[in-house]
Amino acid sequence: MSDDPTGPELADVARAAEDRSGAGAVTEDRYARPDADRLSQTMLDEIRRRSTGAEEAAFFDLDKTVIARSSTLAMGRTFFRDGLMSSTMVLKTLYAQAVYQLVGADHERMEQARHAALELTRGWEADRVRRLVRETMEQVIAPLVYREALELIAEHRRAGRDVWIISSSGEEIVEPFAEYLGVRNVIATRSGLDTEGRYDGTLEFYAYAAAKATAIRQVAEVRGYDLTRCYAYTDSITDLPMLSIVGHPVAANPDRELRAAAEAMGWQIRDFHAPVRLRDRLPDVPGPRGQLAAGAVGAALLGVLVWRLSSRR
């Protein structure tokens, strides 16, 4: 890997990714507030307040990098049981999960998912969503974590680096999972709220594509990180800007486009193969018990959908 993570060839690749990722923002700005591509000053003040003094950090994407599926889609059955989603929406969620597993999430799919999520969740109580995620964390998301990702997180901690989870999923999902891992630092999508604490259909910050890179730069400035000594792990070509700004970019479980880009740039490529139950790896981490039957039924439905899609392909 080159010592200079911002060389001209890499800059051209990253610029192309940023241009493509910004296309939806221009035509769909009604879904987001004008500054939704940057962390707010309030967020940065809190990040500065919790500074550890570390000069290096490791930034981990969540979905298909730390866990084997989409964290947002995985919560569909939980929201159904609590009455937030209809059975029809759950089936659509399972179908989307199957597609995500088979073909990944390019810019167009991410935009479609963003629009659908904003419309679906408009009027939901944010605190209620956080409570549901925490109550079902162990059964829904914790079993999906990659052993290799846990080992890397532990390795970076031993080296004295701050560990971050950075994800386009909502902070109501990402923060509880990060807490479960013992990770205090999170960059995630933040939805706008009305005066009653309900989602209002806008985004205060959308942690996606070029905005992830912008947020990492902002964090590095307030924390004092040397980005040339920092690490980033992700699976998606949409996160190319994020990889391009650190000295140690790693394509983890990369989609086809990111794998090709990583090979061209001489970046490290890692493939994770072993999802494990988080409790088995971190036995001292507390976690609520859940209703496993619903999860098993959902898993079976997902398996059927994946099989059908695979057969068509």
C-alpha positions in Angstrom: 0.0 0.0 0.0 1.2 3.5 -0.8 2.4 5.7 2.0 0.3 8.5 0.6 -3.4 7.7 1.0 -4.4 10.8 -1.0 -2.4 10.3 -4.2 -3.8 11.5 -7.5 -5.1 8.1 -8.7 -6.9 7.5 -5.5 -8.3 11.0 -5.4 -9.8 10.5 -8.9 -11.5 7.3 -7.8 -12.8 8.8 -4.6 -14.1 11.9 -6.4 -16.0 9.7 -8.8 -17.6 7.9 -5.9 -18.5 11.1 -4.2 -20.1 12.5 -7.4 -22.2 9.4 -7.8 -23.2 9.2 -4.2 -24.4 12.8 -4.3 -26.7 12.4 -7.2 -29.7 11.5 -5.1 -29.2 14.3 -2.6 -29.8 16.9 -5.3 -33.2 15.5 -6.5 -34.4 14.2 -3.1 -33.4 17.1 -0.8 -36.9 17.2 0.7 -36.0 14.1 2.7 -33.0 15.8 4.4 -32.1 19.1 6.0 -29.6 21.3 4.2 -26.6 20.3 6.4 -27.4 16.6 6.6 -24.0 15.7 5.1 -22.1 17.0 8.1 -22.0 16.3 11.9 -23.6 19.2 13.7 -21.7 21.4 16.2 -23.6 19.8 19.0 -22.5 16.3 18.0 -18.9 17.5 17.6 -18.9 19.1 21.0 -20.0 15.8 22.6 -17.3 13.9 20.7 -14.7 16.4 21.8 -15.9 16.1 25.4 -15.4 12.3 25.4 -11.9 12.5 23.9 -9.5 9.8 25.2 -6.3 11.4 24.0 -5.7 8.6 21.5 -4.0 9.7 18.3 -5.2 6.8 16.1 -8.6 5.3 15.5 -10.2 2.4 13.6 -13.5 3.0 11.9 -15.8 0.0 11.2 -18.8 0.0 9.0 -21.6 -2.1 10.6 -23.7 -4.0 8.1 -21.9 -6.9 6.3 -18.6 -5.8 8.0 -19.2 -6.3 11.7 -22.5 -8.1 11.3 -23.5 -10.4 8.5 -26.7 -8.7 7.5 -28.4 -5.3 7.4 -29.1 -4.2 11.0 -32.1 -2.1 10.0 -33.7 -4.9 8.0 -33.0 -7.4 10.8 -35.2 -5.4 13.1 -38.3 -5.8 10.9 -39.8 -8.7 12.9 -39.3 -6.8 16.2 -41.2 -3.8 14.9 -44.0 -6.1 13.6 -44.4 -7.7 17.0 -44.7 -4.3 18.6 -47.3 -3.1 16.1 -45.2 -0.6 14.3 -45.2 -2.6 11.0 -47.8 -4.6 9.2 -47.3 -8.2 8.1 -47.0 -7.0 4.5 -44.2 -4.7 5.4 -42.4 -7.5 7.2 -42.5 -9.7 4.1 -41.2 -6.8 2.1 -38.4 -6.4 4.6 -37.5 -10.1 4.4 -37.4 -9.8 0.6 -35.2 -6.8 0.9 -32.9 -8.6 3.3 -32.6 -11.5 0.8 -31.7 -9.2 -2.1 -29.2 -7.4 0.2 -27.5 -10.7 1.0 -27.3 -11.7 -2.6 -26.3 -8.6 -4.5 -25.4 -6.0 -1.9 -26.5 -2.4 -1.7 -25.4 0.0 -4.4 -26.3 3.7 -4.5 -29.7 3.3 -6.1 -30.8 0.6 -3.6 -29.5 2.7 -0.7 -31.5 5.7 -1.9 -34.7 3.6 -2.3 -34.2 2.2 1.2 -33.7 5.6 2.7 -36.8 7.0 1.1 -38.9 4.0 2.2 -37.6 4.1 5.8 -38.3 7.8 6.2 -41.9 7.4 5.0 -42.4 4.2 7.0 -41.1 5.6 10.3 -42.7 9.0 10.1 -44.6 9.5 13.4 -42.8 6.7 15.3 -41.5 7.5 18.7 -37.7 7.5 18.8 -37.5 6.4 22.4 -39.9 3.5 21.7 -37.6 2.3 18.9 -34.5 2.5 21.1 -36.3 0.5 23.7 -37.3 -2.2 21.3 -33.8 -2.5 19.9 -32.3 -2.9 23.3 -34.9 -5.4 24.4 -34.2 -7.7 21.4 -30.6 -7.0 20.7 -29.4 -10.4 21.8 -31.8 -12.4 19.7 -31.9 -10.3 16.6 -28.5 -8.8 15.9 -26.0 -10.2 18.3 -25.9 -13.7 16.7 -24.9 -12.1 13.4 -21.6 -10.7 14.5 -18.4 -11.8 12.7 -15.7 -13.4 14.8 -13.0 -11.8 12.7 -14.5 -8.4 13.2 -14.5 -8.9 17.0 -10.9 -10.0 17.0 -9.9 -6.9 15.0 -11.8 -4.6 17.4 -10.0 -6.2 20.3 -6.6 -5.9 18.5 -7.1 -2.2 17.9 -8.1 -1.6 21.5 -4.9 -3.4 22.7 -3.0 -1.0 20.4 -4.5 2.0 22.1 -6.7 3.1 19.2 -10.2 4.5 19.6 -12.7 2.2 17.9 -15.7 3.6 16.0 -18.8 2.1 14.5 -19.9 4.2 11.5 -23.1 3.2 9.8 -25.9 4.5 7.5 -28.3 2.7 9.8 -30.2 4.8 12.3 -28.5 5.7 15.6 -31.4 4.1 17.5 -30.1 0.8 16.2 -26.4 1.4 15.9 -25.9 2.9 19.4 -27.4 0.0 21.4 -25.4 -2.5 19.3 -22.2 -0.6 19.8 -22.9 -0.5 23.6 -23.4 -4.2 23.5 -19.9 -4.5 21.9 -18.5 -2.0 24.4 -17.8 0.5 21.7 -18.6 4.1 22.9 -17.9 5.9 19.6 -20.7 5.9 17.0 -21.3 7.8 13.8 -24.8 6.9 12.5 -27.7 8.4 10.6 -29.8 10.7 12.8 -33.4 11.3 12.0 -35.2 14.6 12.6 -37.7 14.7 15.4 -40.8 16.9 16.1 -41.6 18.5 19.4 -43.1 15.3 20.7 -40.0 13.1 20.0 -41.5 11.5 16.9 -39.7 11.1 13.5 -40.7 13.9 11.2 -39.6 12.4 7.9 -36.3 14.4 7.6 -32.7 13.6 8.4 -30.4 15.7 10.6 -27.4 13.6 9.4 -27.2 10.9 6.8 -24.1 8.8 7.4 -23.7 7.6 3.8 -21.0 7.6 1.2 -19.1 10.9 1.1 -20.8 12.1 4.3 -19.0 9.3 6.1 -15.7 10.6 5.0 -16.7 14.2 5.9 -17.7 13.0 9.4 -14.4 11.1 9.9 -12.5 14.2 9.0 -14.6 16.3 11.4 -14.0 13.7 14.2 -10.3 13.5 13.5 -10.1 17.3 13.8 -11.8 17.5 17.2 -10.1 14.3 18.6 -6.7 15.0 17.2 -6.4 11.8 15.1 -3.6 11.5 12.5 -5.7 10.0 9.6 -2.6 8.6 8.0 -2.3 6.3 11.0 -6.0 5.4 11.1 -7.8 2.3 9.8 -11.2 1.9 8.1 -13.1 -1.3 7.3 -16.1 -1.5 5.0 -17.7 -3.8 2.4 -19.3 -1.4 0.0 -18.1 0.6 -3.0 -20.3 3.4 -1.7 -17.8 3.8 1.1 -14.9 4.4 -1.1 -14.5 8.0 0.1 -14.2 6.8 3.7 -11.5 4.3 2.7 -9.6 6.9 0.7 -8.9 9.3 3.6 -7.2 6.9 6.0 -3.7 5.5 5.9 -4.9 1.9 6.4 -8.0 1.2 4.3 -9.3 -2.4 4.4 -12.0 -3.8 2.1 -13.8 -6.3 4.4 -16.2 -8.7 2.7 -16.1 -6.4 -0.3 -18.7 -6.3 -3.0 -17.5 -6.8 -6.5 -16.8 -3.2 -7.3 -15.0 -2.5 -4.1 -12.9 -5.6 -4.5 -11.8 -4.4 -7.9 -11.0 -1.0 -6.6 -9.0 -2.4 -3.6 -7.0 -4.6 -5.9 -6.2 -1.7 -8.2 -5.1 0.5 -5.2 -3.2 -2.3 -3.5 -5.4 -2.1 -0.4 -5.8 -5.0 2.0 -8.7 -7.2 1.4 -10.2 -9.4 4.2 -13.1 -11.9 3.9 -15.0 -12.8 7.1 -16.7 -16.2 7.3 -17.8 -17.0 10.8 -20.8 -15.2 12.4 -21.0 -16.1 16.0 -23.2 -15.4 19.0 -21.9 -12.3 20.7 -22.6 -13.8 24.1 -20.3 -16.7 23.3 -17.5 -14.3 22.5 -18.2 -11.8 25.3 -19.8 -13.9 28.0 -19.8 -11.0 30.5 -21.9 -8.7 28.4 -25.5 -8.5 29.7 -28.4 -8.8 27.4 -32.1 -9.3 27.6 -33.8 -12.6 26.6 -36.1 -12.5 23.7 -38.8 -14.6 22.0 -36.8 -17.0 19.8 -39.8 -18.5 18.0 -40.6 -15.4 15.9 -36.9 -15.1 15.0 -36.8 -18.7 13.8 -39.9 -18.3 11.7 -38.4 -15.2 10.1 -35.2 -16.9 9.4 -37.0 -19.8 7.7 -38.9 -17.3 5.5 -35.7 -15.5 4.6 -34.1 -18.8 3.7 -37.0 -19.6 1.3 -36.7 -16.2 -0.3 -32.9 -16.5 -0.7 -33.3 -19.9 -2.3 -35.9 -18.6 -4.8 -33.8 -15.7 -5.7 -30.8 -17.8 -6.1 -32.7 -20.2 -8.4 -33.8 -17.3 -10.6 -30.2 -16.1 -10.9 
